Amino acid sequence: MKKKLFLVLFVAMCVVTAQAQIDLKKVGGQIKKQTEQKTPEKKPAEPAKPQSQPTASPTPAADTKPAAIPETGKDVYVSVNTGSNRNDGSKEKPYKDLQKAVDESPEGAIIHVAQGNYLGKLDAGYITIKKYVSIVGGYTDDFSQRDPLKYRTTIQPGPDAGGTNANFGLFAIDVHSNINGKILIDGIIFDKGLMNRYVGLNATDDRFKAPEGVQSGHLNPPGKQIGQPSMGGPSTVSNQLLHGYLKGNLIVRNCVFLNGSHFAIQIGNEGGHFEVYNNVFLSNRMAACEIYGKTNKPGEATLDFHHNTVLFTWRRDWVPGDKDMGYGFRYMTRIDATVNNNIIGCSDFSALDRTRIDSDKNIEAQRKTSANNNLFFGNIEADLTLPSGGGKFMRIFAKQFEDVDQLAEADGNREMSEAEIKTLTKAIDAAYLKAFLNIEGSTSSTYNPNSSENLFRSAMGMNQRGTETNYVSMYGNLYPMDKAFDLFGALEGYGAQKIAQ
């Protein structure tokens, strides 16, 4: 018998272990005092108290009051509790389904939406908007009173909606015909907290157990699953809370954007003025607001983002070493954007992102971006990121904004004072904030050239394998809706203000 000679080549490598620890920016002993209900067994390093700083003059509170609801245009009424889709949409005979109301309304109509949860046609889990209309929520069922925080109009799909709305935002805008047309979205609560897939409260792995007092474990981001018992939907899908493409003018005000798994707002501006103000954004993945220009004419697409409260924006996935996304607001290409009088805090990466550069140097040179009178606290990496070349980012904090060339105006931006932190944290869910301030994480990798698998793979001329373990104590956890409303009017002149009735 002819003997065969096998040559086995063993490649020895040392075990490589990498340890990366998440360090939260020190935000002041006052936060810790406000949120801790009992002393943990193992304390993180005591953060330094912020220095008292002069208070910048905020935009007068009167400027934050919402403009009147349009008085021209046909009035259409919707009530999921008392209406019927066989009705005529009048106040006495309202429609039941918001999608029905949008479809039946003429251009320029004002759609008044009563309290209740609206899920679209046949409960598909989303609403499409293909005309210039105003959608105004927060009414009683008889439309005699309006208070968006008391009579809540919600778009809150359940666990099964992922099979029907995966390719749509909860509101999906698709309107392109009139640069002078207008869409108003006022007093709507967008929440994917019931639809997303989270690690359950019965997790068996201590690394993924929900922090004390938090309502869920980690978010399972789209395309990735954590092998633990789960709660919520069967999977997390990559759809936004508010998404689409619009030529014309857009106003988004007095809304709540909650538990978004793939941006809260992501819209293409095809020409026109967008204004996003007096909203609350909580626990959204990727970014709270990303509005980009889709026009080649400089200055044709503009955006004002002001008096919003933006907290707990999460990066793309939980792996500690992957610093990708996790922004409060993104300055995007081909749109002039002003960012004023916002509160942006507890971003998993940075409050503001100005890293996107247009490939057309002439268009980029004419782009105007600014930031004035914004308050920041607890953003893990920076208050502003800038490109530094080679795919790297510069990390900038508020006190340096005036030296940033990309900001045409940069006045009054600062870290929150101790007194402001004390006031604001009273309106934030205490357990959620405490867990964020105590985030810990690590990544470790190992390689054993003498494992039975690697000996076999080496003999076969195949690449060898190692293992990588990632851990982070909190990521995209469910934020309770009821606590979101406390943030309206939490700090006078900054962030979302009280809604004028």
C-alpha positions as CSV (number, residue, x, y, z in Angstrom):
1,M,0.0,0.0,0.0
2,K,1.4,3.3,-1.0
3,K,1.9,5.5,1.9
4,K,0.9,9.2,1.8
5,L,2.9,11.8,3.6
6,F,0.9,14.6,5.2
7,L,2.7,17.8,6.0
8,V,1.1,19.6,8.9
9,L,2.1,23.2,9.4
10,F,1.2,24.6,12.8
11,V,1.3,28.4,13.2
12,A,1.7,29.4,16.8
13,M,0.4,32.7,18.0
14,C,0.1,34.3,21.4
15,V,-3.1,34.8,23.1
16,V,-4.2,38.3,22.4
17,T,-6.4,40.0,24.9
18,A,-7.7,43.5,24.3
19,Q,-9.6,45.2,26.9
20,A,-11.6,48.4,26.2
21,Q,-13.4,50.3,28.9
22,I,-16.1,52.9,28.3
23,D,-15.4,56.1,30.2
24,L,-18.4,58.4,30.6
25,K,-17.4,62.1,30.5
26,K,-17.5,63.5,34.0
27,V,-20.7,65.4,34.3
28,G,-20.9,66.5,37.9
29,G,-21.5,65.1,41.4
30,Q,-24.9,66.7,41.4
31,I,-26.3,64.2,38.9
32,K,-25.1,61.3,40.9
33,K,-26.7,62.7,44.0
34,Q,-30.0,63.3,42.2
35,T,-30.3,59.9,40.7
36,E,-28.8,57.4,43.2
37,Q,-31.4,55.9,45.5
38,K,-28.9,53.7,47.3
39,T,-25.2,53.3,47.2
40,P,-24.0,50.5,44.9
41,E,-21.5,48.0,46.2
42,K,-18.9,49.2,43.7
43,K,-18.7,52.9,43.0
44,P,-17.3,54.3,39.7
45,A,-14.8,57.1,40.0
46,E,-16.3,60.2,41.5
47,P,-16.8,62.7,38.7
48,A,-15.6,66.3,39.2
49,K,-18.2,68.9,39.8
50,P,-18.7,71.3,36.8
51,Q,-17.6,74.9,37.3
52,S,-20.2,77.6,37.5
53,Q,-20.5,79.3,34.2
54,P,-22.2,82.5,33.1
55,T,-25.6,81.9,31.7
56,A,-26.1,82.7,28.1
57,S,-29.2,84.7,27.2
58,P,-31.7,82.2,25.9
59,T,-34.1,83.0,23.1
60,P,-37.2,84.6,24.8
61,A,-39.7,82.0,25.9
62,A,-42.3,83.7,23.7
63,D,-40.5,82.6,20.6
64,T,-40.9,79.0,21.6
65,K,-44.7,79.1,21.7
66,P,-46.2,77.2,18.8
67,A,-47.8,79.2,16.0
68,A,-51.5,79.0,15.7
69,I,-53.0,76.0,13.9
70,P,-53.8,76.9,10.3
71,E,-57.2,78.5,9.8
72,T,-57.4,78.0,6.0
73,G,-58.1,74.7,4.4
74,K,-60.7,72.1,5.0
75,D,-61.1,70.8,8.5
76,V,-61.1,67.0,8.8
77,Y,-61.6,65.0,12.0
78,V,-60.4,61.6,13.2
79,S,-61.2,59.7,16.4
80,V,-60.1,56.0,16.8
81,N,-62.5,55.8,19.7
82,T,-65.7,57.3,18.3
83,G,-65.2,57.4,14.5
84,S,-65.9,55.2,11.5
85,N,-64.3,55.0,8.1
86,R,-67.8,55.1,6.6
87,N,-68.2,58.6,8.1
88,D,-67.6,61.9,6.2
89,G,-64.8,63.2,8.4
90,S,-66.7,66.0,9.9
91,K,-66.5,66.9,13.6
92,E,-69.8,65.2,14.2
93,K,-68.9,62.2,12.1
94,P,-65.1,61.7,12.3
95,Y,-63.1,59.1,10.5
96,K,-61.7,56.3,12.6
97,D,-58.4,55.7,10.7
98,L,-55.8,58.5,10.3
99,Q,-54.7,56.9,7.0
100,K,-58.2,57.2,5.7
101,A,-58.4,60.8,6.7
102,V,-55.1,61.6,4.9
103,D,-56.2,59.8,1.8
104,E,-59.6,61.5,1.6
105,S,-58.4,65.0,2.5
106,P,-57.7,67.7,-0.2
107,E,-54.4,69.5,-0.4
108,G,-54.0,72.0,2.4
109,A,-56.5,70.3,4.8
110,I,-56.1,70.5,8.6
111,I,-56.6,67.0,10.0
112,H,-57.6,67.1,13.7
113,V,-56.7,63.9,15.5
114,A,-58.3,62.9,18.8
115,Q,-56.5,60.9,21.6
116,G,-55.8,57.3,21.0
117,N,-53.4,55.0,19.1
118,Y,-53.3,55.1,15.3
119,L,-51.8,52.3,13.3
120,G,-52.8,53.0,9.7
121,K,-54.9,51.1,7.3
122,L,-55.7,47.6,8.6
123,D,-53.3,48.3,11.5
124,A,-50.3,48.1,9.2
125,G,-48.3,50.1,11.7
126,Y,-47.5,53.2,9.6
127,I,-49.1,56.3,8.0
128,T,-48.1,57.5,4.5
129,I,-48.4,61.2,3.6
130,K,-48.5,62.0,-0.1
131,K,-50.0,65.5,-0.1
132,Y,-49.5,68.8,1.7
133,V,-51.6,68.6,4.8
134,S,-51.5,69.6,8.5
135,I,-51.8,66.7,11.1
136,V,-52.7,68.1,14.5
137,G,-53.0,65.7,17.5
138,G,-54.0,66.0,21.1
139,Y,-57.8,66.5,21.1
140,T,-60.5,65.0,23.3
141,D,-62.9,62.7,21.5
142,D,-65.4,65.4,20.9
143,F,-62.7,67.9,19.8
144,S,-63.7,70.4,22.4
145,Q,-60.3,70.6,24.0
146,R,-56.7,70.2,23.0
147,D,-53.7,69.3,25.1
148,P,-51.2,67.0,23.4
149,L,-49.6,65.9,26.7
150,K,-53.0,65.0,28.3
151,Y,-55.0,63.8,25.4
152,R,-52.3,61.7,23.8
153,T,-52.3,60.9,20.1
154,T,-49.9,58.1,19.6
155,I,-48.3,56.1,16.7
156,Q,-47.2,53.1,18.8
157,P,-47.2,49.8,16.8
158,G,-47.3,46.5,18.6
159,P,-45.0,43.5,18.4
160,D,-46.4,42.2,15.2
161,A,-46.0,45.3,13.1
162,G,-42.5,44.5,12.0
163,G,-43.9,42.3,9.3
164,T,-45.9,45.1,7.7
165,N,-44.1,48.3,8.3
166,A,-40.4,47.3,7.9
167,N,-39.8,49.6,4.9
168,F,-41.7,52.6,6.2
169,G,-41.3,55.2,8.9
170,L,-44.2,55.4,11.4
171,F,-45.0,58.5,9.4
172,A,-43.7,58.2,5.8
173,I,-43.7,61.4,3.7
174,D,-43.5,61.3,-0.1
175,V,-44.4,64.7,-1.6
176,H,-42.5,66.4,-4.4
177,S,-44.7,68.8,-6.4
178,N,-44.6,72.3,-4.8
179,I,-41.7,74.1,-3.1
180,N,-44.3,76.4,-1.5
181,G,-46.4,73.6,-0.1
182,K,-46.4,72.9,3.6
183,I,-46.8,69.9,5.9
184,L,-47.4,70.4,9.6
185,I,-47.0,67.6,12.2
186,D,-48.0,68.8,15.6
187,G,-48.7,67.0,18.8
188,I,-48.0,63.4,17.8
189,I,-46.2,60.8,20.0
190,F,-44.1,58.3,18.0
191,D,-42.9,55.2,19.9
192,K,-41.5,51.9,18.8
193,G,-41.1,50.6,22.4
194,L,-43.7,47.8,22.0
195,M,-42.4,46.8,18.5
196,N,-38.6,46.6,19.1
197,R,-37.0,43.4,20.3
198,Y,-35.2,43.8,23.7
199,V,-33.4,41.4,26.0
200,G,-36.0,40.4,28.5
201,L,-36.1,41.0,32.2
202,N,-35.5,37.3,32.7
203,A,-32.0,37.3,31.1
204,T,-29.8,34.5,32.2
205,D,-26.5,36.1,31.4
206,D,-25.6,38.7,34.1
207,R,-23.9,40.8,31.4
208,F,-27.2,41.6,29.7
209,K,-29.5,41.9,32.7
210,A,-31.5,45.1,32.8
211,P,-30.1,47.7,35.1
212,E,-32.1,48.2,38.3
213,G,-35.4,50.0,37.7
214,V,-35.0,50.0,33.9
215,Q,-38.0,48.5,32.0
216,S,-36.0,46.2,29.6
217,G,-32.6,44.8,28.8
218,H,-30.5,45.7,25.8
219,L,-32.1,46.6,22.4
220,N,-31.4,43.9,19.8
221,P,-30.3,46.2,17.0
222,P,-31.4,45.4,13.4
223,G,-29.4,42.5,12.0
224,K,-28.0,41.4,15.3
225,Q,-29.5,39.3,18.1
226,I,-28.3,38.8,21.6
227,G,-28.8,35.2,22.6
228,Q,-30.9,35.8,25.6
229,P,-34.6,35.6,26.5
230,S,-36.4,38.5,24.8
231,M,-39.4,40.7,25.0
232,G,-41.2,42.9,22.5
233,G,-41.4,42.0,18.8
234,P,-39.8,39.0,17.0
235,S,-37.1,41.3,15.6
236,T,-36.0,44.9,15.5
237,V,-36.4,46.4,12.0
238,S,-34.6,49.4,10.4
239,N,-37.5,51.8,10.0
240,Q,-37.5,55.4,11.2
241,L,-40.1,57.2,13.3
242,L,-40.4,60.0,10.8
243,H,-39.0,59.3,7.3
244,G,-39.4,60.4,3.7
245,Y,-38.7,62.9,1.0
246,L,-40.3,66.3,0.7
247,K,-40.2,69.3,-1.6
248,G,-41.7,72.2,0.2
249,N,-41.9,73.3,3.8
250,L,-42.1,71.2,6.9
251,I,-42.9,72.0,10.5
252,V,-42.5,69.4,13.2
253,R,-43.4,70.6,16.7
254,N,-44.7,69.5,20.1
255,C,-44.0,65.8,19.3
256,V,-42.3,63.0,21.2
257,F,-39.9,60.7,19.4
258,L,-39.3,57.6,21.6
259,N,-37.4,54.3,21.3
260,G,-36.5,54.7,17.6
261,S,-34.5,51.7,16.4
262,H,-33.1,53.5,13.3
263,F,-33.2,57.3,13.5
264,A,-36.0,59.3,15.0
265,I,-36.2,61.7,12.0
266,Q,-34.5,61.0,8.7
267,I,-35.8,63.0,5.8
268,G,-34.5,64.3,2.4
269,N,-35.2,68.0,1.8
270,E,-35.7,68.5,-2.0
271,G,-35.9,72.3,-1.6
272,G,-37.8,74.3,1.0
273,H,-37.6,75.3,4.7
274,F,-37.8,72.7,7.5
275,E,-38.4,73.7,11.1
276,V,-38.1,71.2,13.9
277,Y,-38.9,72.6,17.3
278,N,-40.3,72.0,20.8
279,N,-39.9,68.3,20.6
280,V,-38.6,65.6,23.0
281,F,-36.3,62.9,21.7
282,L,-35.5,59.9,24.0
283,S,-33.6,56.7,23.5
284,N,-33.2,56.7,19.7
285,R,-30.6,54.7,17.9
286,M,-28.2,56.2,15.3
287,A,-29.3,59.9,15.5
288,A,-32.3,61.9,16.7
289,C,-32.4,64.1,13.6
290,E,-30.7,63.7,10.2
291,I,-32.1,65.9,7.5
292,Y,-30.1,66.1,4.3
293,G,-30.4,68.2,1.2
294,K,-31.4,66.7,-2.2
295,T,-30.9,69.8,-4.3
296,N,-27.9,71.1,-6.2
297,K,-28.7,74.7,-5.6
298,P,-27.0,76.1,-2.5
299,G,-29.3,77.7,0.0
300,E,-32.5,76.1,-1.5
301,A,-32.8,73.6,1.4
302,T,-32.7,75.1,4.9
303,L,-33.4,73.8,8.4
304,D,-33.9,75.3,11.8
305,F,-33.6,72.8,14.7
306,H,-34.3,74.7,17.9
307,H,-35.8,74.3,21.4
308,N,-35.7,70.5,21.4
309,T,-34.7,68.2,24.2
310,V,-32.5,65.3,23.0
311,L,-31.4,62.6,25.4
312,F,-30.0,59.1,25.2
313,T,-29.1,58.6,21.6
314,W,-27.4,55.3,20.9
315,R,-24.7,54.2,18.4
316,R,-25.1,51.5,15.8
317,D,-24.6,48.5,18.0
318,W,-23.5,47.6,21.5
319,V,-19.9,46.6,20.8
320,P,-17.8,49.0,22.9
321,G,-15.0,49.4,20.3
322,D,-17.5,50.3,17.5
323,K,-17.7,54.1,17.7
324,D,-20.2,54.6,14.9
325,M,-23.2,56.9,15.1
326,G,-24.9,57.8,18.4
327,Y,-25.5,61.5,17.6
328,G,-28.1,64.0,18.8
329,F,-28.2,66.0,15.6
330,R,-26.3,65.6,12.3
331,Y,-25.3,68.5,10.0
332,M,-25.8,66.9,6.6
333,T,-24.7,67.9,3.1
334,R,-26.5,70.3,0.8
335,I,-28.6,71.9,3.5
336,D,-28.1,75.0,5.6
337,A,-28.8,74.3,9.2
338,T,-29.1,76.3,12.4
339,V,-29.1,74.6,15.8
340,N,-30.2,76.8,18.6
341,N,-31.4,76.6,22.2
342,N,-31.5,72.9,22.4
343,I,-30.6,70.6,25.3
344,I,-28.6,67.7,24.0
345,G,-27.2,65.2,26.5
346,C,-26.3,61.6,27.2
347,S,-25.3,60.9,23.6
348,D,-23.6,57.5,23.2
349,F,-21.0,59.3,20.9
350,S,-21.5,63.0,20.3
351,A,-24.2,65.6,20.7
352,L,-23.6,67.2,17.2
353,D,-22.0,65.7,14.2
354,R,-20.4,67.9,11.5
355,T,-18.2,65.2,9.7
356,R,-20.2,64.9,6.5
357,I,-18.5,66.8,3.6
358,D,-20.0,67.3,0.1
359,S,-18.0,65.8,-2.7
360,D,-18.7,69.0,-4.7
361,K,-16.2,71.5,-3.2
362,N,-18.1,74.5,-4.6
363,I,-21.4,73.4,-3.0
364,E,-19.6,72.6,0.3
365,A,-18.0,76.0,0.4
366,Q,-21.4,77.7,0.3
367,R,-23.0,75.5,3.0
368,K,-23.9,77.4,6.1
369,T,-24.1,75.7,9.5
370,S,-24.3,77.3,13.0
371,A,-25.0,76.5,16.6
372,N,-26.1,79.0,19.3
373,N,-27.2,78.9,22.9
374,N,-27.2,75.1,23.2
375,L,-26.8,73.3,26.5
376,F,-24.8,70.0,26.7
377,F,-24.3,67.4,29.4
378,G,-23.1,63.8,29.7
379,N,-22.2,63.2,26.1
380,I,-19.7,60.3,26.2
381,E,-17.2,61.3,23.5
382,A,-17.8,64.9,22.6
383,D,-20.3,67.8,22.1
384,L,-19.3,68.1,18.4
385,T,-17.4,65.8,16.0
386,L,-15.4,67.1,13.0
387,P,-13.5,65.3,10.3
388,S,-9.7,65.1,10.9
389,G,-8.7,63.0,7.8
390,G,-8.2,59.4,7.3
391,G,-11.7,58.5,8.5
392,K,-10.9,59.9,12.0
393,F,-12.9,62.3,14.0
394,M,-11.9,65.3,16.1
395,R,-13.8,65.5,19.4
396,I,-14.8,69.1,20.3
397,F,-16.5,70.4,23.5
398,A,-18.8,73.4,23.8
399,K,-16.1,75.8,25.1
400,Q,-14.2,75.3,21.8
401,F,-17.1,75.9,19.4
402,E,-16.2,79.5,18.7
403,D,-12.9,78.3,17.1
404,V,-14.7,75.9,14.7
405,D,-14.4,77.2,11.2
406,Q,-17.4,75.0,10.0
407,L,-19.8,76.9,12.3
408,A,-20.7,80.3,10.8
409,E,-22.1,81.3,14.2
410,A,-21.3,79.7,17.5
411,D,-22.4,81.9,20.4
412,G,-23.6,80.9,23.9
413,N,-23.0,77.1,23.7
414,R,-21.9,75.6,27.0
415,E,-22.0,72.7,29.4
416,M,-25.0,72.8,31.8
417,S,-24.4,74.4,35.2
418,E,-24.8,72.4,38.3
419,A,-28.1,74.2,39.1
420,E,-29.4,73.5,35.6
421,I,-28.4,69.8,35.9
422,K,-30.3,69.6,39.2
423,T,-33.4,71.0,37.6
424,L,-33.3,68.9,34.5
425,T,-32.7,65.6,36.2
426,K,-35.9,65.9,38.1
427,A,-37.7,65.4,34.8
428,I,-35.6,62.4,33.6
429,D,-36.4,58.9,34.6
430,A,-34.1,58.4,37.6
431,A,-33.3,54.7,37.0
432,Y,-32.5,55.2,33.3
433,L,-30.2,58.2,34.0
434,K,-28.4,56.4,36.8
435,A,-27.8,53.3,34.6
436,F,-26.4,55.6,31.8
437,L,-24.1,57.4,34.1
438,N,-22.7,54.1,35.3
439,I,-22.2,52.4,31.9
440,E,-19.4,49.9,31.8
441,G,-18.2,47.9,28.8
442,S,-15.3,45.8,27.5
443,T,-14.2,43.8,24.5
444,S,-11.9,40.8,24.8
445,S,-10.5,38.5,22.1
446,T,-8.6,35.2,22.5
447,Y,-6.8,32.9,20.1
448,N,-5.6,29.4,20.8
449,P,-3.5,27.9,18.0
450,N,-3.5,24.5,19.7
451,S,-7.3,24.1,20.0
452,S,-8.6,21.0,18.2
453,E,-10.5,23.2,15.7
454,N,-7.4,25.3,14.8
455,L,-5.2,22.2,14.5
456,F,-7.6,20.8,12.0
457,R,-8.1,24.1,10.1
458,S,-4.3,24.6,9.9
459,A,-3.9,21.1,8.5
460,M,-6.5,21.8,5.8
461,G,-4.8,25.2,4.9
462,M,-7.8,27.2,6.3
463,N,-7.7,30.4,8.3
464,Q,-7.7,29.8,12.0
465,R,-10.3,31.2,14.4
466,G,-10.4,33.1,17.6
467,T,-13.2,34.3,19.9
468,E,-14.3,37.8,20.7
469,T,-16.5,38.7,23.7
470,N,-18.3,42.0,24.0
471,Y,-20.0,43.5,27.0
472,V,-21.8,46.7,27.8
473,S,-24.0,47.3,30.8
474,M,-26.7,49.3,28.8
475,Y,-27.6,49.8,25.2
476,G,-30.8,51.3,23.8
477,N,-33.0,50.1,26.6
478,L,-36.7,50.9,26.6
479,Y,-37.5,54.4,27.9
480,P,-40.9,54.7,29.6
481,M,-43.3,56.9,27.7
482,D,-45.0,58.4,30.7
483,K,-41.7,60.0,31.8
484,A,-41.2,61.7,28.4
485,F,-43.8,64.4,29.0
486,D,-42.1,65.7,32.1
487,L,-39.4,67.2,29.9
488,F,-41.6,69.8,28.3
489,G,-40.9,73.0,30.1
490,A,-38.2,71.5,32.4
491,L,-35.7,74.3,31.8
492,E,-37.0,77.8,30.8
493,G,-35.6,79.0,27.5
494,Y,-33.7,75.8,26.6
495,G,-35.0,72.5,25.2
496,A,-38.7,71.8,24.7
497,Q,-40.9,74.3,26.4
498,K,-44.4,74.0,27.8
499,I,-47.0,73.7,25.0
500,A,-49.2,76.8,24.8
501,Q,-52.9,75.9,24.7
